[in-house]
Amino acid sequence: MMQSMTSSSASAGLRVSELTDRAAWDRLVDDHAGHPLQLWGWGAAKAHGGRWTPRHLVVTDDQGVAIGGAQVLVRRLPLPFRRLAYVPRGPFGPQERLGDIASAVTRWTSEHVGGVGITFEPDVDADVPFRVGGGRPQQGHVLIPRTLILDLRQTPDELMHAMAKKTRQYIRKSLREPIEYRRIVSDAELEQCLDLYDLTAQRAGFPLHDRAYYRTVQRELGEASPIYAAFHEGRPIAFLWPAASATTSFELYGGVDETGQRLRANYGLKWTAILDLQRRGVVRYDLNGLLNDGISTFKMGFASHEDLLHAGVDVPFSMWRYRAWVRALPAAQGAMRRVAGLLHR
């Protein structure tokens, strides 16, 4: 089917066009090993309630061949800031061309969106060069750069061998319990999982979106966001909700109740999800951030290494707006923290 595009911007031999065909966009992301947060469904979910407006930008070379792209999330801000643009775990394309792709996306966004500027949080290691014209180190972060990414090209035995001894023991123990591990299959089961998420959020003290938002995430991402649950006596006691592109899985949400904690259900559940995603061809499993907390200690037991992704790049469109946004206005800085807290919850 013909790709539907509008508006284009050309520079340095690269051309940027906006794609409006959902299926074509997702094929582009998967063909270029893009991150699941670059899938159309994630942008559509973030548009829930009018919070963000996604723009889908394809970058082509001087031969007209698509070499990559970026899903740019645009948030409207009060005057005088106008707008803020954000690219979660993007752009995508050949690693050696990511800086050029991001620079082309920046020029298009400056012309067609404007406002404070654009922030990129690319899905590359911290030591990979990522130079964007006019860019500077990101102020703060939305997604946590310190994380743990499992290489699912390894065999299950190799993955197990890299885990902490206690993690292996708890996986085996939880798999012997009278627990059924599987994907959820109904709206009612989704609501039960969201009940668990409410409990987890209350226990850990973090804010949540309204339930309609999570239903939108499931609807918009569909098969790109399988939800796994551990069922005991007919009800879920733990759940894990990743998003997955063709190559990369990224944990979005999860929760466990007291019974699930006692039976170590979250260990067997995560292992079940890892193996299922490996079977469908995913080669990278990102546990989505490490902090100095109990959840991160649990995550770190699943490997003997850590990963540090690129800390991100800000590209101001207006220096006075940018300086006011990140330094001068406490209200704006508080809004940025709220954006960071809610973007991936």
Buried (B, 14 or more C-beta within 10 A) or exposed (E): EEBEBEEBBBBEEBBBBBBEBBEBBBEBBBEBBBBBBBBBBBBBBBBBEEBBBBBBBBBBBEEEEBBBBBBBBBBEBEEEBBBBBBBBBBBBBEBEBBBBBBBBBBBBBBEBBBBBBBBBBBBBBEEBEBEBBBBEEBBBBBBBBBBBBBEBEBEEEEBBEBBBEEBBEBBBEBBEBEBEBEEBEEEEBBEBBBBBBEBBBEEEEEEBBEBEBBBBBBEBBEEBBBBBBBBBEEBBBBBBBBBBBBBBBBBBBBBBBEBBEEBBBBBBBBBBBBEBBBEEEBBBBBBBBBEEEEBBEBBBBBBEEEBEBBBBBBBBBBEEBBEBBBEEBEEBBEBBEEBBEBBBB
